[in-house]
Structure formats: structure tokens, C-alpha cells
């Protein structure tokens, strides 16, 4: 029987030790997923624009109901510390100064997908569901729509709804409605949808 090499997974502490030793630097766009250091895709101008727009719109809309966290880590467990594009966190006066947010702190996690759609759907969705993050949005820039996943169960979500360019999404934890087009802006694909 042939011997298969096994992977040597690293944990969050080892991941941070690599940064402290200078092996990983601020210039490395990486995240720890299932014990592996994965390179993140470069951020295109439309992706960056949507993240900035969402930061402004959501910060104004939710005020002190939540904290809008942009491209910062969530400590899911010892082998997973993803850096979602946007996370809406339970409000905390110190803005999580003494620790990274954990699953219990997350209200909504959001990924903006252009070239990363398959990764966000096939890798991130099961990870977020298994961590019991209550709500996951994929902003599908190709289709100018938002997929909203709710009710985590195992490594999937029981409920999924697609919101199109002219639709409104209800943010349950603060009982507010928000227009999809206010989050993703205008583009030549805005006529897609229903």
C-alpha cells in the first residue's frame, strides 16, 4: 500500500507566531482556513468600491445596533480565522480591543464576490454555517444581487433567498430595510434580476 503524505496543519497561535517572526507580513493577504494559510485574491476596484459603500451605508443605518467590521479577522476556532469583507458585530464599547470577535459576537458576515464566488460559496459558506454564524450574505457582483443565508445547520444554511438590484433586504436584528442598489451601486448589470 502506498504511503500518502499528510498535511501539517497550523493553529491560530502558530499563525500569529509566523507574523511575529516576520514570515508573514502586513503585505501578505492571507487568512487561516482549516489549518492552512490561504492567499486571498487581489482586491479589484469594483470590489473595493462596494466594500467602502457598504461600510458607509451600514454604519449610518445601524449606528449603535452593531459594529461594522471591515476585512478583519473572526476567530472561529483553533484552525480557522477568516477575514471576511464585512462583519456586523454585536455592539461592544471597547470595539473588541482585547480579542478578535468570535462566532457568538457575529450578527451578519458578508463576502463581496467577483472572482471569488466559488470560494465564498463552497469554502466559506460551510465554514460559517458550521460555526453557527446566524446570517451570511454573498454579494454577487457578476449578477448584481445578494444571496442571504440564514438558520445554520451543520455545514449548511436551511434558508436562502436572493435579493435583486431593486429589492430591499430586512436586517432583522435592528428591524431596518436596506435597498440592494444602495449597497452595490450602479453598473451596466443593474437590469439583471427578476
C-alpha positions, 0 to 999 in steps of 0.5 A: 500500500502506498504511503500518502503524505499528510498535511501539517496543519497550523493553529491560530497561535502558530499563525500569529507566531509566523507574523511575529517572526516576520514570515508573514507580513502586513503585505501578505493577504492571507487568512487561516482556513482549516489549518492552512494559510490561504492567499486571498485574491487581489482586491479589484476596484469594483470590489473595493468600491462596494466594500467602502459603500457598504461600510458607509451605508451600514454604519449610518443605518445601524449606528449603535445596533452593531459594529461594522467590521471591515476585512478583519479577522473572526476567530472561529476556532483553533484552525480557522480565522477568516477575514471576511469583507464585512462583519456586523458585530454585536455592539461592544464599547471597547470595539473588541480591543482585547480579542478578535470577535468570535462566532457568538459576537457575529450578527451578519458576515458578508463576502463581496464576490467577483472572482471569488464566488466559488470560494465564498460559496463552497469554502466559506459558506460551510465554514460559517454555517458550521460555526453557527454564524446566524446570517451570511450574505454573498454579494454577487457582483457578476449578477448584481444581487445578494444571496442571504443565508440564514438558520445554520445547520451543520455545514449548511444554511436551511434558508436562502433567498436572493435579493435583486438590484431593486429589492430591499433586504430586512436586517432583522436584528435592528428591524431596518430595510436596506435597498440592494442598489444602495449597497452595490451601486450602479453598473451596466448589470443593474437590469439583471434580476427578476 
